[in-house]
Amino acid sequence: MPPLVALAGALGSAAIIRWAYKTAKKINVELEEARLRRVVDQKPAGEMPTLRRDPKTGAYRPGQ
């Protein structure tokens, strides 16, 4: 009986390790896609509006 318990434990451990590995790979792929999407969505520095001070209120607002 003890060899059977050891075999069951080994198989269970292998299944858990395989599941964890596949899950980690899937998460890394999703994170990489999100990172690349964020980089592609960014505007070049020349196209981003700058903040300018409104002389009446003193608040900063996006410039044109």
N, C-alpha and C positions, 0 to 999 in steps of 0.2 A: 504494500500500500504506500509506503513512503516514496518509492520512486515515481509512482503515479502522481502524488501530490507535488513533487519537485517538477515533473514534466508539465503539469497543469500551471504551476507558477511561472515556469519559463515561457510557456506559450502565451499566458496572460500578459506577462511583462513585454514580450515581443509585440503583441497587439497594441498595447498602450504606447510603446515607443514609436511604432509605425504611425499611429493616429496623431501623436504629438508632432512628429516630423512633417506629415502632410499638412497639418493645420498651420504650423509655423511657415512653411513654404507659401501657402495660400495667403496668409496675412502679409508676408513680405511682398508678394506680387501686388496685392491691393495697395499697400503703402507706396510702392514704387510708382504705380499708375497715378496715384493721387499727387505725388511729388512732381511727376512730369506734367500733369495737367496744370498744376499751379505755376510752373515755370513757363508753360506755353501761354497761359492766360495773362501774364504780366505785360503791361504796356512798356514800350521803350521810355527811357527817362525824358526824352524831349516831348512826348505826348502827354505826360502826366501834368495836371494843373498844379500851379504853385499857389501857396496861400499869400494873400495880400491883405494888408490892414485896411479896414474901412475907416476913412477919416472921421465920419460922423459918430460911429459907435465905438470905435477902437477894437472891434472884434476882427479876428482873422477869418477871411472867406476865400473860397477858391477863386483864383484869378482867371481871366479869359485869355 
